[in-house]
Amino acid sequence: MKTICVPKNKEALDRLDYNKTESGDLFEISLDNDVFFELCKTGFFQVINKLAHSNIDDFEDDAIIEEVYLNNVLNSGIFCKQKYSVEIFKVVEMIEELFIKALKCNTGIFFYF
């Protein structure tokens, strides 16, 4: 399983840094391997990596915390419905929501792959 999460506030972010999160600290989704590889085949994570100067990949953990990079991804068109199958787009929408929450919470988005 791959996990993408957003701490709800600065305190939750601090706990995440020390692997001490509490129930309710995070907005999160889990991706099974099939969904992850389908997203990879579309180039989804590669585009995010380019826009956010990140390294989101299989067996890699990374985070996007800078507001400019979060906005780069949100404003890029990567979340456009026409680029994905119906099933994969549902996941893409959930990831987009996490990017929005990362900005609103002023914490960042974390990828544990």
MDAnalysis code that builds the backbone (N, CA, C; Angstrom):
import MDAnalysis as mda
import numpy as np

u = mda.Universe.empty(339, n_residues=113, atom_resindex=np.repeat(np.arange(113), 3), trajectory=True)
u.add_TopologyAttr("name", ["N", "CA", "C"] * 113)
u.add_TopologyAttr("resid", np.arange(1, 114))
u.add_TopologyAttr("resname", ["MET", "LYS", "THR", "ILE", "CYS", "VAL", "PRO", "LYS", "ASN", "LYS", "GLU", "ALA", "LEU", "ASP", "ARG", "LEU", "ASP", "TYR", "ASN", "LYS", "THR", "GLU", "SER", "GLY", "ASP", "LEU", "PHE", "GLU", "ILE", "SER", "LEU", "ASP", "ASN", "ASP", "VAL", "PHE", "PHE", "GLU", "LEU", "CYS", "LYS", "THR", "GLY", "PHE", "PHE", "GLN", "VAL", "ILE", "ASN", "LYS", "LEU", "ALA", "HIS", "SER", "ASN", "ILE", "ASP", "ASP", "PHE", "GLU", "ASP", "ASP", "ALA", "ILE", "ILE", "GLU", "GLU", "VAL", "TYR", "LEU", "ASN", "ASN", "VAL", "LEU", "ASN", "SER", "GLY", "ILE", "PHE", "CYS", "LYS", "GLN", "LYS", "TYR", "SER", "VAL", "GLU", "ILE", "PHE", "LYS", "VAL", "VAL", "GLU", "MET", "ILE", "GLU", "GLU", "LEU", "PHE", "ILE", "LYS", "ALA", "LEU", "LYS", "CYS", "ASN", "THR", "GLY", "ILE", "PHE", "PHE", "TYR", "PHE"])
u.atoms.positions = np.array([
    [0.829, -1.196, 0.000],
    [0.000, 0.000, 0.000],
    [0.865, 1.248, 0.000],
    [0.423, 2.211, -0.743],
    [1.067, 3.522, -0.787],
    [0.131, 4.504, -0.088],
    [0.684, 5.412, 0.691],
    [-0.131, 6.367, 1.438],
    [0.252, 7.789, 1.052],
    [-0.776, 8.615, 0.868],
    [-0.598, 10.046, 0.644],
    [-1.370, 10.739, 1.755],
    [-0.720, 11.658, 2.454],
    [-1.394, 12.295, 3.578],
    [-1.046, 13.771, 3.700],
    [-1.926, 14.470, 4.409],
    [-1.763, 15.892, 4.708],
    [-2.040, 16.088, 6.195],
    [-1.084, 16.587, 6.945],
    [-1.348, 16.921, 8.350],
    [-2.370, 18.057, 8.433],
    [-3.269, 17.953, 9.400],
    [-4.352, 18.934, 9.522],
    [-3.902, 20.263, 10.118],
    [-2.765, 20.270, 10.812],
    [-2.265, 21.510, 11.419],
    [-0.782, 21.337, 11.732],
    [-0.171, 22.397, 12.252],
    [1.269, 22.366, 12.538],
    [1.627, 21.335, 13.608],
    [0.750, 21.165, 14.593],
    [1.020, 20.172, 15.633],
    [1.035, 18.766, 15.037],
    [0.087, 18.493, 14.152],
    [0.045, 17.192, 13.482],
    [1.278, 17.003, 12.599],
    [1.723, 18.079, 11.974],
    [2.939, 18.028, 11.161],
    [4.147, 17.665, 12.024],
    [4.248, 18.270, 13.183],
    [5.349, 17.947, 14.097],
    [5.297, 16.481, 14.525],
    [4.095, 15.984, 14.836],
    [3.973, 14.578, 15.239],
    [4.332, 13.648, 14.078],
    [3.951, 14.029, 12.865],
    [4.289, 13.217, 11.697],
    [5.807, 13.134, 11.527],
    [6.490, 14.232, 11.764],
    [7.959, 14.249, 11.670],
    [8.603, 13.224, 12.599],
    [7.955, 12.957, 13.724],
    [8.497, 12.012, 14.707],
    [7.750, 10.677, 14.724],
    [6.926, 10.454, 13.686],
    [6.161, 9.211, 13.572],
    [5.297, 8.968, 14.809],
    [4.696, 10.035, 15.324],
    [3.877, 9.971, 16.536],
    [2.470, 10.509, 16.280],
    [1.956, 10.342, 15.067],
    [0.637, 10.894, 14.764],
    [-0.443, 10.245, 15.614],
    [-1.464, 11.025, 15.858],
    [-2.621, 10.575, 16.619],
    [-3.809, 10.444, 15.677],
    [-4.794, 9.703, 16.109],
    [-6.013, 9.556, 15.330],
    [-6.595, 10.936, 15.038],
    [-6.921, 11.176, 13.785],
    [-7.504, 12.453, 13.396],
    [-6.499, 13.509, 12.987],
    [-5.211, 13.202, 13.053],
    [-4.171, 14.169, 12.685],
    [-4.067, 14.405, 11.181],
    [-4.449, 13.411, 10.385],
    [-4.148, 13.444, 8.956],
    [-5.385, 13.277, 8.087],
    [-5.360, 13.967, 6.956],
    [-6.217, 13.604, 5.831],
    [-5.362, 12.623, 5.038],
    [-5.897, 11.467, 4.686],
    [-5.051, 10.523, 3.967],
    [-5.845, 9.596, 3.071],
    [-5.147, 9.132, 2.045],
    [-5.690, 8.107, 1.169],
    [-4.611, 7.047, 0.978],
    [-5.058, 5.849, 0.672],
    [-4.142, 4.753, 0.378],
    [-4.370, 4.293, -1.049],
    [-3.293, 3.989, -1.721],
    [-3.360, 3.475, -3.086],
    [-2.857, 2.045, -3.090],
    [-3.621, 1.158, -3.719],
    [-3.075, -0.184, -3.880],
    [-2.094, -0.158, -5.053],
    [-1.342, -1.217, -5.217],
    [-0.300, -1.242, -6.248],
    [-0.864, -1.086, -7.649],
    [-2.035, -1.668, -7.918],
    [-2.623, -1.564, -9.253],
    [-2.939, -0.114, -9.607],
    [-3.558, 0.607, -8.691],
    [-3.891, 2.016, -8.932],
    [-2.607, 2.831, -9.064],
    [-1.649, 2.579, -8.200],
    [-0.374, 3.293, -8.270],
    [0.270, 3.116, -9.643],
    [0.335, 1.887, -10.128],
    [0.987, 1.646, -11.412],
    [0.182, 2.223, -12.575],
    [-1.146, 2.249, -12.461],
    [-1.961, 2.909, -13.494],
    [-1.664, 4.403, -13.540],
    [-1.555, 5.023, -12.382],
    [-1.195, 6.444, -12.337],
    [0.203, 6.666, -12.910],
    [1.119, 5.778, -12.612],
    [2.477, 5.898, -13.156],
    [2.469, 5.811, -14.677],
    [1.661, 4.909, -15.217],
    [1.601, 4.751, -16.672],
    [1.097, 6.011, -17.367],
    [0.276, 6.798, -16.683],
    [-0.223, 8.043, -17.277],
    [0.797, 9.174, -17.174],
    [1.851, 8.970, -16.410],
    [2.847, 10.018, -16.194],
    [2.483, 10.974, -15.074],
    [1.454, 10.635, -14.300],
    [0.935, 11.515, -13.249],
    [2.023, 11.949, -12.265],
    [2.720, 11.003, -11.697],
    [3.731, 11.340, -10.691],
    [4.964, 11.989, -11.317],
    [5.277, 11.620, -12.549],
    [6.411, 12.239, -13.223],
    [6.167, 13.732, -13.439],
    [4.938, 14.094, -13.781],
    [4.596, 15.510, -13.958],
    [4.692, 16.240, -12.622],
    [4.151, 15.632, -11.572],
    [4.251, 16.254, -10.244],
    [5.720, 16.440, -9.862],
    [6.540, 15.427, -10.109],
    [7.966, 15.532, -9.785],
    [8.617, 16.713, -10.495],
    [8.277, 16.894, -11.745],
    [8.855, 18.004, -12.514],
    [8.379, 19.349, -11.971],
    [7.086, 19.453, -11.694],
    [6.508, 20.720, -11.234],
    [6.936, 21.091, -9.820],
    [7.163, 20.091, -8.984],
    [7.429, 20.342, -7.563],
    [8.863, 20.008, -7.151],
    [9.694, 19.653, -8.129],
    [11.082, 19.290, -7.828],
    [11.128, 18.213, -6.738],
    [10.274, 17.209, -6.913],
    [10.171, 16.125, -5.935],
    [10.630, 14.809, -6.561],
    [10.617, 13.755, -5.767],
    [10.998, 12.425, -6.232],
    [9.972, 11.409, -5.734],
    [8.774, 11.511, -6.278],
    [7.705, 10.582, -5.920],
    [7.831, 9.383, -6.850],
    [8.104, 8.219, -6.270],
    [8.334, 7.024, -7.068],
    [8.151, 5.807, -6.171],
    [8.105, 4.645, -6.799],
    [7.969, 3.407, -6.051],
    [9.154, 3.264, -5.092],
    [8.875, 2.886, -3.868],
    [9.873, 2.700, -2.809],
    [10.582, 3.999, -2.414],
    [9.937, 5.131, -2.651],
    [10.486, 6.434, -2.267],
    [9.464, 7.170, -1.408],
    [9.931, 7.919, -0.447],
    [9.084, 8.819, 0.343],
    [9.501, 10.242, 0.008],
    [8.519, 11.117, -0.136],
    [8.829, 12.518, -0.390],
    [7.666, 13.371, 0.071],
    [7.915, 14.657, 0.146],
    [6.889, 15.606, 0.573],
    [6.999, 16.862, -0.269],
    [5.863, 17.520, -0.430],
    [5.824, 18.824, -1.082],
    [5.243, 19.772, -0.048],
    [6.063, 20.683, 0.436],
    [5.608, 21.574, 1.503],
    [5.624, 23.043, 1.100],
    [6.380, 23.369, 0.068],
    [6.464, 24.763, -0.351],
    [5.195, 25.170, -1.099],
    [4.637, 26.304, -0.704],
    [3.391, 26.794, -1.299],
    [3.517, 26.951, -2.812],
    [4.639, 27.442, -3.282],
    [4.818, 27.653, -4.715],
    [4.708, 26.334, -5.477],
    [5.264, 25.260, -4.935],
    [5.205, 23.965, -5.610],
    [3.812, 23.347, -5.529],
    [3.141, 23.523, -4.407],
    [1.757, 23.051, -4.303],
    [0.894, 23.754, -5.345],
    [1.071, 25.063, -5.478],
    [0.319, 25.824, -6.481],
    [0.708, 25.438, -7.902],
    [1.991, 25.178, -8.141],
    [2.418, 24.729, -9.474],
    [1.634, 23.497, -9.902],
    [1.510, 22.551, -8.998],
    [0.797, 21.309, -9.313],
    [-0.690, 21.592, -9.518],
    [-1.289, 22.345, -8.609],
    [-2.725, 22.621, -8.715],
    [-3.083, 23.403, -9.970],
    [-2.208, 24.258, -10.431],
    [-2.499, 25.100, -11.592],
    [-2.006, 24.519, -12.910],
    [-1.524, 23.303, -12.888],
    [-0.861, 22.722, -14.059],
    [-1.792, 22.075, -15.073],
    [-2.992, 21.726, -14.687],
    [-3.870, 20.972, -15.577],
    [-3.739, 19.469, -15.411],
    [-2.903, 19.023, -14.499],
    [-2.693, 17.589, -14.279],
    [-3.956, 16.886, -13.775],
    [-4.857, 17.645, -13.177],
    [-6.067, 17.055, -12.618],
    [-7.239, 17.092, -13.598],
    [-6.967, 17.345, -14.865],
    [-7.995, 17.429, -15.907],
    [-8.601, 16.044, -16.166],
    [-9.903, 15.972, -16.122],
    [-10.645, 14.710, -16.229],
    [-10.345, 13.943, -17.518],
    [-10.151, 14.643, -18.606],
    [-9.980, 13.999, -19.910],
    [-8.710, 13.163, -20.016],
    [-7.794, 13.315, -19.112],
    [-6.515, 12.607, -19.191],
    [-6.563, 11.189, -18.627],
    [-7.669, 10.820, -17.973],
    [-7.691, 9.579, -17.201],
    [-8.958, 8.775, -17.459],
    [-8.865, 7.484, -17.171],
    [-10.066, 6.652, -17.178],
    [-10.956, 7.084, -16.014],
    [-12.211, 6.690, -16.062],
    [-13.162, 7.071, -15.013],
    [-12.678, 6.583, -13.652],
    [-12.219, 5.352, -13.588],
    [-11.777, 4.771, -12.316],
    [-10.560, 5.509, -11.756],
    [-9.585, 5.762, -12.598],
    [-8.369, 6.445, -12.145],
    [-8.664, 7.902, -11.807],
    [-9.579, 8.531, -12.535],
    [-9.885, 9.934, -12.248],
    [-10.453, 10.112, -10.846],
    [-11.183, 9.125, -10.341],
    [-11.692, 9.213, -8.965],
    [-10.535, 9.369, -7.976],
    [-9.468, 8.650, -8.204],
    [-8.288, 8.740, -7.345],
    [-7.587, 10.083, -7.562],
    [-7.483, 10.499, -8.811],
    [-6.858, 11.788, -9.136],
    [-7.591, 12.922, -8.420],
    [-8.915, 12.860, -8.392],
    [-9.699, 13.879, -7.679],
    [-9.380, 13.892, -6.185],
    [-9.230, 12.715, -5.607],
    [-8.897, 12.644, -4.179],
    [-7.515, 13.240, -3.912],
    [-6.584, 12.990, -4.811],
    [-5.240, 13.556, -4.652],
    [-5.286, 15.072, -4.814],
    [-6.073, 15.552, -5.756],
    [-6.237, 17.002, -5.917],
    [-6.772, 17.627, -4.630],
    [-7.749, 16.981, -4.021],
    [-8.295, 17.486, -2.750],
    [-7.218, 17.562, -1.674],
    [-6.332, 16.586, -1.661],
    [-5.247, 16.623, -0.680],
    [-4.301, 17.797, -0.940],
    [-4.026, 18.088, -2.196],
    [-3.193, 19.260, -2.507],
    [-3.869, 20.540, -2.025],
    [-5.170, 20.645, -2.227],
    [-5.922, 21.824, -1.775],
    [-5.866, 21.927, -0.253],
    [-6.065, 20.796, 0.427],
    [-6.010, 20.795, 1.892],
    [-4.612, 21.143, 2.396],
    [-3.590, 20.705, 1.691],
    [-2.216, 21.035, 2.087],
    [-2.002, 22.543, 2.083],
    [-2.558, 23.217, 1.094],
    [-2.458, 24.681, 1.049],
    [-3.266, 25.326, 2.166],
    [-4.502, 24.857, 2.335],
    [-5.376, 25.446, 3.359],
    [-4.823, 25.239, 4.767],
    [-4.252, 24.079, 5.014],
    [-3.717, 23.765, 6.346],
    [-2.306, 24.310, 6.547],
    [-1.693, 24.736, 5.437],
    [-0.332, 25.274, 5.489],
    [0.653, 24.256, 6.077],
    [0.517, 23.006, 5.599],
    [1.374, 21.944, 6.121],
    [2.165, 21.221, 5.033],
    [1.545, 20.803, 3.970],
    [2.213, 20.059, 2.912],
    [1.538, 18.727, 2.666],
    [1.986, 18.067, 1.606],
    [1.463, 16.754, 1.242],
    [2.630, 15.767, 1.253],
    [2.393, 14.598, 1.827],
    [3.445, 13.615, 2.058],
    [3.104, 12.323, 1.337],
    [4.088, 11.792, 0.643],
    [3.934, 10.570, -0.134],
    [4.813, 9.501, 0.492],
    [4.189, 8.430, 0.973],
    [4.917, 7.302, 1.562],
    [4.719, 6.095, 0.654],
    [5.685, 5.914, -0.236],
    [5.574, 4.866, -1.247],
    [6.641, 3.802, -1.034],
])
